[in-house]
Amino acid sequence: DAINVTIGLHPGEVHLLENLRFHSGETDNDPEFAGKLARHGQIYINDAFGTAHRSHASNVGVTEHFIQKGMGYLMEKELQFLLERFKKPKPPLLLILGGAKISGKLHLIDRFLDDADTILIGGGMAFTFLKALGVKVGRSIVDSKMVSTAEETIARARRRRVKLVFPVDFVIAEAIEKPKEMKTVAFDSIPDSYMGLDIGTETVNIYSDYISRAGTILWNGPMGVFEKKEFENGTKAISKALSLAYDKGIDTIVCGGDSAAAVKKFGVNEKMTHVSTGGGASLELLSRKTLPALEALGR
């Protein structure tokens, strides 16, 4: 079995286990499963920053079986960069938030209301905010459970005098797959049978202007369904705008799997100050939340 393979390793050999999430004991942080994993070594090193915000057997439960344990170079690099850079970011600080899910982003907005000058909103999450403002959004994605929370976030941003900026136009269609008709309309002119799938040209111009005048930029989440060529322009334009900002000496930090994939897709990943390997982990860290995997290492 797997334990015997590990026992039989020669110096310089490595035993790579199958994806642990195939086992329910991994995501349940099952003590018995963690104990089995611990039998594969004498020293424990965690270098998986991308899962540091999750409490799993391989990054939390297993640590109880080791006296010698620590973090790897990637984990250390991510922590040092993100914590140091946002301890005193170069002003003005600009947040760009997108993606479909709003629930994981609201605490990040709350965390930065004391530090950020402007927060640009795009992607599917924009429609929950627009719904909270009383705007009709057609069939666009809306998290109905988060509308009242979005209202509260808007109110808090106003009280703190932080600019919370929403798209002024969208690229819309009746279907994501093989759309028959696409058009760009104002944010408050989406027909009932259509859905917003990307930010429009006017929004790109406005957002690019904010980007060019920032000192530090944190970007998490695409501006539209960038996986589809028909709806990639907004995310592509923001990626290019960030690369131009980088050329001007502006700190550009990209975190999240989709955003990292976007800058790579559009050929600008080498022109970013930092592209984080952690999506949820980066957001939790920057939101000043405890990361279970770090806590398990005694950090």
ZAVEXKOL-901595 format. One record per residue (C-alpha): residue number from 1; x, y, z; residue in three letters. Coordinates in pm, 1 decimal. Layout:
NODE_NUM_X_Y_Z_ala
...
//
This chain:
NODE_1_0.0_0.0_0.0_asp
NODE_2_96.8_369.5_4.2_ala
NODE_3_271.8_347.2_342.3_ile
NODE_4_496.8_65.5_218.9_asn
NODE_5_592.9_273.2_-86.1_val
NODE_6_696.4_558.3_142.7_thr
NODE_7_891.2_324.7_373.0_ile
NODE_8_1074.6_183.0_71.5_gly
NODE_9_1190.9_519.9_-65.9_leu
NODE_10_1562.8_565.0_-133.3_his
NODE_11_1748.8_892.8_-67.2_pro
NODE_12_1644.9_1154.4_-325.9_gly
NODE_13_1316.9_982.4_-413.8_glu
NODE_14_975.7_1142.7_-369.2_val
NODE_15_638.7_974.4_-315.4_his
NODE_16_354.3_1180.6_-465.6_leu
NODE_17_9.2_1089.1_-331.0_leu
NODE_18_-313.4_1108.7_-532.1_glu
NODE_19_-541.1_1415.0_-497.5_asn
NODE_20_-642.7_1395.1_-131.1_leu
NODE_21_-980.4_1556.7_-194.3_arg
NODE_22_-1095.0_1227.4_-342.7_phe
NODE_23_-1114.7_1118.0_23.0_his
NODE_24_-1395.9_1262.7_232.9_ser
NODE_25_-1164.1_1249.4_532.6_gly
NODE_26_-951.9_1526.1_376.7_glu
NODE_27_-1214.1_1799.7_358.3_thr
NODE_28_-1377.7_1683.0_682.4_asp
NODE_29_-1042.7_1714.1_861.5_asn
NODE_30_-1094.4_1360.4_987.3_asp
NODE_31_-846.4_1273.3_1269.0_pro
NODE_32_-808.1_911.0_1154.7_glu
NODE_33_-729.2_1017.0_796.6_phe
NODE_34_-486.0_1282.0_925.4_ala
NODE_35_-312.5_1012.4_1130.2_gly
NODE_36_-266.7_796.6_820.5_lys
NODE_37_-114.5_1089.6_631.6_leu
NODE_38_124.6_1156.7_918.1_ala
NODE_39_274.7_809.2_880.2_arg
NODE_40_435.9_923.4_554.0_his
NODE_41_699.2_1144.1_716.3_gly
NODE_42_893.4_1266.2_1017.6_gln
NODE_43_898.4_1637.4_935.9_ile
NODE_44_600.8_1835.6_802.7_tyr
NODE_45_630.3_2131.2_560.9_ile
NODE_46_322.4_2308.2_424.0_asn
NODE_47_380.4_2507.3_105.7_asp
NODE_48_18.0_2514.4_-16.3_ala
NODE_49_-74.6_2879.0_37.2_phe
NODE_50_-377.0_2843.8_-192.3_gly
NODE_51_-553.4_2616.9_59.8_thr
NODE_52_-429.6_2785.8_378.5_ala
NODE_53_-778.2_2925.8_447.5_his
NODE_54_-930.2_2577.3_461.3_arg
NODE_55_-928.7_2342.6_758.8_ser
NODE_56_-839.8_2008.6_600.9_his
NODE_57_-670.1_1694.2_723.6_ala
NODE_58_-355.3_1752.5_516.3_ser
NODE_59_-290.6_2106.7_637.9_asn
NODE_60_-449.4_2120.9_985.3_val
NODE_61_-522.3_1778.1_1135.6_gly
NODE_62_-192.6_1623.0_1027.5_val
NODE_63_15.4_1889.3_1209.2_thr
NODE_64_-85.0_1748.4_1548.8_glu
NODE_65_134.8_1445.0_1473.9_his
NODE_66_457.3_1640.3_1413.8_phe
NODE_67_697.6_1816.1_1647.1_ile
NODE_68_906.6_1950.1_1359.7_gln
NODE_69_678.2_2145.8_1127.3_lys
NODE_70_691.1_2465.5_926.9_gly
NODE_71_604.0_2648.9_607.3_met
NODE_72_768.7_2625.4_267.2_gly
NODE_73_933.2_2899.2_60.8_tyr
NODE_74_623.0_2983.9_-144.3_leu
NODE_75_403.5_3018.6_164.1_met
NODE_76_665.5_3239.2_328.0_glu
NODE_77_701.7_3454.8_14.9_lys
NODE_78_325.2_3506.7_-15.8_glu
NODE_79_285.4_3601.2_350.4_leu
NODE_80_580.6_3838.0_355.0_gln
NODE_81_475.5_4015.8_37.5_phe
NODE_82_105.0_4055.9_112.2_leu
NODE_83_142.9_4150.2_477.5_leu
NODE_84_431.0_4391.3_420.9_glu
NODE_85_290.9_4555.1_108.5_arg
NODE_86_-47.9_4624.6_264.8_phe
NODE_87_92.3_4738.6_597.8_lys
NODE_88_157.6_5075.4_435.8_lys
NODE_89_53.2_5068.4_65.9_pro
NODE_90_154.5_5349.1_-169.2_lys
NODE_91_-145.4_5584.3_-196.0_pro
NODE_92_-392.7_5613.8_-348.8_pro
NODE_93_-504.0_5254.9_-285.7_leu
NODE_94_-739.1_5113.4_-549.1_leu
NODE_95_-933.6_4787.1_-517.3_leu
NODE_96_-1079.6_4617.9_-825.2_ile
NODE_97_-1327.7_4344.7_-737.2_leu
NODE_98_-1513.5_4120.3_-979.9_gly
NODE_99_-1625.4_3764.3_-1029.7_gly
NODE_100_-1967.0_3610.5_-983.3_ala
NODE_101_-1972.1_3559.8_-605.3_lys
NODE_102_-2032.9_3863.0_-387.8_ile
NODE_103_-2043.7_3680.4_-53.2_ser
NODE_104_-1667.8_3631.7_-23.6_gly
NODE_105_-1586.1_3989.5_-123.1_lys
NODE_106_-1797.1_4196.4_118.0_leu
NODE_107_-1570.4_4141.3_417.7_his
NODE_108_-1274.2_4247.4_199.9_leu
NODE_109_-1455.4_4570.7_115.2_ile
NODE_110_-1528.9_4627.7_484.6_asp
NODE_111_-1165.3_4563.7_574.4_arg
NODE_112_-1039.3_4822.0_324.1_phe
NODE_113_-1293.4_5097.9_391.9_leu
NODE_114_-1039.8_5258.3_625.7_asp
NODE_115_-752.0_5234.7_376.3_asp
NODE_116_-883.9_5235.5_19.4_ala
NODE_117_-957.4_5551.5_-174.7_asp
NODE_118_-1162.9_5385.2_-447.5_thr
NODE_119_-1320.2_5043.0_-504.3_ile
NODE_120_-1416.4_4945.6_-859.1_leu
NODE_121_-1683.3_4677.0_-891.8_ile
NODE_122_-1727.7_4452.2_-1196.3_gly
NODE_123_-1826.6_4101.3_-1293.7_gly
NODE_124_-2142.7_3924.6_-1182.0_gly
NODE_125_-2122.1_4066.5_-828.8_met
NODE_126_-2200.1_4412.7_-966.2_ala
NODE_127_-2561.5_4313.4_-1029.9_phe
NODE_128_-2632.1_4238.3_-664.0_thr
NODE_129_-2512.9_4589.7_-581.5_phe
NODE_130_-2720.6_4740.2_-862.6_leu
NODE_131_-3023.4_4545.4_-742.4_lys
NODE_132_-2963.6_4694.5_-397.2_ala
NODE_133_-2971.1_5038.5_-560.6_leu
NODE_134_-3307.0_4961.1_-720.1_gly
NODE_135_-3177.4_4907.2_-1073.5_val
NODE_136_-3348.2_4648.7_-1298.1_lys
NODE_137_-3085.5_4401.5_-1419.6_val
NODE_138_-3287.2_4160.7_-1638.8_gly
NODE_139_-3171.7_3799.4_-1604.3_arg
NODE_140_-2825.1_3895.4_-1480.1_ser
NODE_141_-2686.9_3693.0_-1190.9_ile
NODE_142_-2801.5_3825.6_-852.4_val
NODE_143_-2744.7_3679.5_-506.4_asp
NODE_144_-3085.1_3760.5_-358.8_ser
NODE_145_-2968.9_3667.0_-7.7_lys
NODE_146_-2697.3_3933.3_-21.6_met
NODE_147_-2896.9_4232.3_-151.5_val
NODE_148_-2966.4_4382.2_192.0_ser
NODE_149_-2601.3_4324.7_292.2_thr
NODE_150_-2492.9_4501.8_-26.2_ala
NODE_151_-2714.7_4796.3_73.2_glu
NODE_152_-2537.6_4813.8_409.4_glu
NODE_153_-2196.4_4801.4_240.1_thr
NODE_154_-2290.4_5089.7_10.3_ile
NODE_155_-2406.7_5292.5_310.6_ala
NODE_156_-2084.1_5222.8_503.3_arg
NODE_157_-1871.3_5324.2_205.1_ala
NODE_158_-2061.3_5653.6_179.5_arg
NODE_159_-2010.8_5723.7_549.4_arg
NODE_160_-1638.0_5654.1_519.4_arg
NODE_161_-1621.1_5864.1_199.7_arg
NODE_162_-1477.8_5577.3_-2.5_val
NODE_163_-1571.7_5581.6_-371.4_lys
NODE_164_-1761.1_5263.8_-456.5_leu
NODE_165_-1776.3_5271.1_-837.5_val
NODE_166_-2010.1_5055.6_-1045.5_phe
NODE_167_-2018.3_4988.2_-1422.0_pro
NODE_168_-2205.6_5242.3_-1634.3_val
NODE_169_-2259.6_5002.6_-1925.4_asp
NODE_170_-2261.5_4629.1_-1995.8_phe
NODE_171_-2226.0_4387.5_-2284.7_val
NODE_172_-2547.3_4186.2_-2276.1_ile
NODE_173_-2688.4_3875.3_-2443.4_ala
NODE_174_-2973.6_3629.2_-2393.9_glu
NODE_175_-2736.6_3333.1_-2363.1_ala
NODE_176_-2373.7_3271.2_-2269.3_ile
NODE_177_-2327.4_2982.8_-2512.5_glu
NODE_178_-2343.9_3083.0_-2880.5_lys
NODE_179_-2524.7_3413.8_-2821.3_pro
NODE_180_-2737.8_3515.7_-3120.3_lys
NODE_181_-2723.4_3884.8_-3044.1_glu
NODE_182_-2487.2_4089.2_-2830.1_met
NODE_183_-2514.3_4458.4_-2759.3_lys
NODE_184_-2382.7_4721.0_-2522.8_thr
NODE_185_-2635.8_4911.2_-2314.5_val
NODE_186_-2639.3_5149.3_-2019.0_ala
NODE_187_-2639.3_4987.6_-1673.7_phe
NODE_188_-3007.6_5071.0_-1622.8_asp
NODE_189_-3126.9_4960.5_-1967.3_ser
NODE_190_-3092.1_4581.5_-1958.1_ile
NODE_191_-3405.9_4418.5_-2108.9_pro
NODE_192_-3587.0_4154.7_-1902.0_asp
NODE_193_-3473.9_3864.9_-2122.9_ser
NODE_194_-3104.5_3967.4_-2130.1_tyr
NODE_195_-2817.0_3932.3_-1887.1_met
NODE_196_-2500.8_4135.0_-1839.6_gly
NODE_197_-2193.4_3928.1_-1923.4_leu
NODE_198_-1912.0_4184.0_-1945.0_asp
NODE_199_-1845.8_4549.0_-1867.8_ile
NODE_200_-1887.0_4790.3_-2157.5_gly
NODE_201_-1641.2_5023.3_-2332.1_thr
NODE_202_-1735.5_5332.5_-2133.3_glu
NODE_203_-1681.1_5146.4_-1806.0_thr
NODE_204_-1342.7_5022.1_-1931.4_val
NODE_205_-1239.0_5381.8_-2002.6_asn
NODE_206_-1350.4_5503.4_-1659.6_ile
NODE_207_-1181.9_5214.6_-1476.4_tyr
NODE_208_-861.2_5250.8_-1680.1_ser
NODE_209_-842.1_5615.9_-1577.0_asp
NODE_210_-867.0_5522.0_-1207.8_tyr
NODE_211_-596.4_5257.9_-1261.7_ile
NODE_212_-358.4_5509.0_-1422.4_ser
NODE_213_-386.6_5741.2_-1119.9_arg
NODE_214_-342.1_5480.7_-843.4_ala
NODE_215_-39.3_5413.3_-624.1_gly
NODE_216_-127.5_5056.1_-525.3_thr
NODE_217_-382.6_4828.8_-695.6_ile
NODE_218_-531.5_4503.5_-567.9_leu
NODE_219_-732.4_4309.7_-826.1_trp
NODE_220_-948.0_4008.2_-749.8_asn
NODE_221_-1209.6_3870.3_-988.4_gly
NODE_222_-1273.0_3908.6_-1364.4_pro
NODE_223_-1495.6_4176.9_-1515.6_met
NODE_224_-1706.7_3930.6_-1713.3_gly
NODE_225_-1728.1_3577.8_-1849.2_val
NODE_226_-1374.5_3608.4_-1986.3_phe
NODE_227_-1354.0_3235.5_-2064.0_glu
NODE_228_-1580.8_3311.2_-2362.4_lys
NODE_229_-1421.1_3519.7_-2637.6_lys
NODE_230_-1742.7_3718.6_-2681.3_glu
NODE_231_-1721.2_3846.3_-2324.5_phe
NODE_232_-1347.2_3873.8_-2261.8_glu
NODE_233_-1288.8_4236.5_-2364.7_asn
NODE_234_-1352.2_4395.9_-2025.5_gly
NODE_235_-1118.6_4163.6_-1835.8_thr
NODE_236_-860.4_4188.5_-2114.1_lys
NODE_237_-869.1_4567.9_-2106.3_ala
NODE_238_-829.0_4579.8_-1726.5_ile
NODE_239_-535.7_4335.8_-1752.6_ser
NODE_240_-368.8_4561.1_-2010.6_lys
NODE_241_-438.9_4871.9_-1802.5_ala
NODE_242_-270.1_4710.6_-1501.4_leu
NODE_243_36.4_4622.0_-1708.9_ser
NODE_244_63.6_4987.4_-1820.5_leu
NODE_245_29.8_5094.2_-1457.2_ala
NODE_246_312.7_4855.4_-1366.1_tyr
NODE_247_531.8_5022.5_-1630.2_asp
NODE_248_468.0_5354.9_-1453.0_lys
NODE_249_585.3_5216.2_-1118.1_gly
NODE_250_241.3_5151.9_-972.7_ile
NODE_251_219.1_4843.0_-748.8_asp
NODE_252_-14.7_4592.1_-914.9_thr
NODE_253_-117.2_4290.4_-706.9_ile
NODE_254_-336.7_4019.5_-858.7_val
NODE_255_-494.5_3752.8_-639.7_cys
NODE_256_-742.9_3479.1_-715.1_gly
NODE_257_-737.8_3192.0_-961.2_gly
NODE_258_-953.8_3358.6_-1226.7_asp
NODE_259_-763.1_3688.1_-1217.4_ser
NODE_260_-429.2_3507.3_-1230.0_ala
NODE_261_-556.1_3301.3_-1524.9_ala
NODE_262_-671.5_3620.7_-1696.9_ala
NODE_263_-337.0_3804.5_-1682.0_val
NODE_264_-168.0_3488.2_-1808.0_lys
NODE_265_-422.8_3443.0_-2088.1_lys
NODE_266_-370.5_3799.7_-2205.3_phe
NODE_267_8.9_3780.1_-2183.9_gly
NODE_268_72.3_4032.2_-1906.2_val
NODE_269_140.6_3807.6_-1604.9_asn
NODE_270_510.1_3905.5_-1616.5_glu
NODE_271_414.7_4272.2_-1595.5_lys
NODE_272_253.4_4257.9_-1252.2_met
NODE_273_422.3_4335.7_-922.5_thr
NODE_274_284.0_4017.4_-771.4_his
NODE_275_46.1_3743.8_-883.9_val
NODE_276_-67.9_3551.9_-577.3_ser
NODE_277_-118.7_3176.6_-592.2_thr
NODE_278_-397.3_3203.9_-334.3_gly
NODE_279_-745.5_3325.6_-412.6_gly
NODE_280_-952.7_3271.5_-101.5_gly
NODE_281_-637.5_3250.5_112.1_ala
NODE_282_-517.2_3591.9_-7.1_ser
NODE_283_-856.9_3750.3_56.0_leu
NODE_284_-885.6_3597.9_403.4_glu
NODE_285_-534.2_3711.8_490.6_leu
NODE_286_-591.7_4066.5_364.7_leu
NODE_287_-924.9_4071.9_548.7_ser
NODE_288_-725.0_4011.2_869.2_arg
NODE_289_-884.9_3672.0_923.3_lys
NODE_290_-702.8_3376.5_1075.5_thr
NODE_291_-581.1_3116.1_827.0_leu
NODE_292_-634.8_2766.8_978.4_pro
NODE_293_-323.9_2621.5_814.9_ala
NODE_294_-101.7_2892.7_963.0_leu
NODE_295_-264.4_2860.5_1303.0_glu
NODE_296_-193.3_2485.5_1291.3_ala
NODE_297_175.0_2564.5_1238.6_leu
NODE_298_170.7_2794.7_1540.6_gly
NODE_299_197.9_3111.6_1329.6_arg
//
